[in-house]
């Protein structure tokens, strides 16, 4: 069964969720799995000694009691650091290694965001070593990172569309040529910030919609499902699903589960074979 084989909307616990536990903590992922989530989203960065850790930020201060860049610390040092709740308070949770996260949830599917170029080779090795190819999708804010993994694994690995691919699909929604896309799923924000040259105190950026009817129509023509991030409001979840998106990522797993339960799509059902 491949990563995208699923009956109903694909809903990810984004960084495990942060309703009761810190993001990207073992406790947050365990909480999501206990609620019925089979899709988990996480990020990977590389320690000073070449070990992948599940952590979003390049620096440690916001998410933990550590200091400095993640890449300056060994894995042994990182796993001793305590993770912070969204309000900044410290928990007893520690930074997890990717290997430990995968081992803890053998039935889960993982959407993995490769946060930096140095992660590409080690992540490819981990996908093979941990037998993750069938149950992983890799995304990145870099076409180069994604293309490196595509060259290595070909169709065996599900990848998200890269930024340039998303831009081509967006253009196709307005009738322009899309060109070719290699990604198997469009993982996109509801809105994207676009810098504008305005003087202070006026806003320095505006937010334009990405997931509109033109984008969705282009994805349908290309046969690419659309997964949206990060959606935490129940009404917005309902609206996006009504609009035809195939899934979304959320920091609030319990809210998403309630929405899908009302729609008769929770708990998730295995794809018929």
Buried (B, 14 or more C-beta within 10 A) or exposed (E): EBBBBBEBBBBBBBBBBBBEBBBBBBBBBBBBBEBBBBBBBBBBBBBBEEBBBBBBBEBBEEBBEBEEEBEBBEBEBBBEBBBBBEEEEEBEBBBBBBBEBBEEBEEBBBBBBBBBEBBBBBBBEBBEEBEBBBBBBBBBEBBEBBBBBBEBBEEEBBBBBBBBBBEBBBBBBEEEEBEEBBBBBBBBBBEBEEEEEEEEEEEEEEEEEBBBEBBBEBBEEBEBBBBBBBBBEBEBBBEBBEEEBBBBBBBBBBBBBBBBEEBEBBEBEEEEE
